[in-house]
Amino acid sequence: MNRKTYWYALYRGDEFVDVGTLRELAVRHHTSVKTLRFKATPTYAARTDYADTVRVYKLGNFFGGEEND
């Protein structure tokens, strides 16, 4: 069975930082997948100011380079 792979964009304020899966972003930015998953939630957005915070946005799900619905 194939799993869907979700891609995420990492921003610091208005500045684009990186794009990739949660696992890839966690390795490259020395943090945990759990932390990045939390930073993608509306709760994190409500608790923090927009400027100078790291935000994670879910872009979509892809498998093998092609988009899955």
C-alpha positions as CSV (number, residue, x, y, z in Angstrom):
1,M,0.0,0.0,0.0
2,N,1.4,3.4,-0.9
3,R,1.5,6.2,1.6
4,K,0.8,9.8,0.6
5,T,3.8,12.1,1.1
6,Y,2.9,15.6,2.2
7,W,5.2,18.5,1.3
8,Y,5.6,21.5,3.6
9,A,7.0,25.0,3.2
10,L,8.9,26.6,6.1
11,Y,8.8,30.3,6.6
12,R,10.3,32.7,9.1
13,G,7.9,35.7,9.0
14,D,7.5,36.6,5.3
15,E,10.9,35.0,4.4
16,F,10.8,31.6,2.7
17,V,13.3,29.2,4.3
18,D,12.8,25.7,2.9
19,V,10.5,23.1,1.4
20,G,10.3,19.4,1.9
21,T,8.7,16.6,3.9
22,L,8.5,17.0,7.6
23,R,11.3,14.4,8.1
24,E,13.5,16.2,5.6
25,L,12.9,19.6,7.2
26,A,13.5,18.2,10.7
27,V,16.9,16.8,9.7
28,R,18.0,20.0,7.9
29,H,16.9,22.4,10.6
30,H,17.8,20.3,13.6
31,T,14.4,20.0,15.2
32,S,11.8,17.2,15.6
33,V,9.0,16.2,13.3
34,K,6.6,16.7,16.3
35,T,7.7,20.3,16.7
36,L,7.3,21.0,13.0
37,R,3.8,19.4,12.9
38,F,2.8,21.6,15.9
39,K,4.1,24.7,14.1
40,A,1.7,23.9,11.2
41,T,-1.4,24.1,13.4
42,P,-3.8,27.0,13.9
43,T,-3.1,26.8,17.6
44,Y,0.5,27.7,17.1
45,A,-0.5,30.6,14.8
46,A,-2.9,31.9,17.4
47,R,-0.3,31.8,20.2
48,T,2.5,33.5,18.4
49,D,3.1,36.8,16.6
50,Y,3.6,36.5,12.8
51,A,6.9,38.3,12.6
52,D,10.1,36.5,13.6
53,T,8.4,33.1,14.1
54,V,8.8,29.9,12.1
55,R,5.7,28.8,10.4
56,V,5.0,25.6,8.5
57,Y,2.5,25.4,5.7
58,K,1.2,22.2,4.2
59,L,1.5,22.4,0.4
60,G,-0.1,19.1,-0.8
61,N,0.4,15.4,-1.1
62,F,2.6,13.9,-3.7
63,F,3.8,10.4,-4.5
64,G,6.5,9.6,-7.0
65,G,6.6,13.1,-8.3
66,E,2.9,13.2,-9.3
67,E,0.1,14.7,-7.3
68,N,-2.4,12.4,-5.6
69,D,-5.9,13.4,-4.7
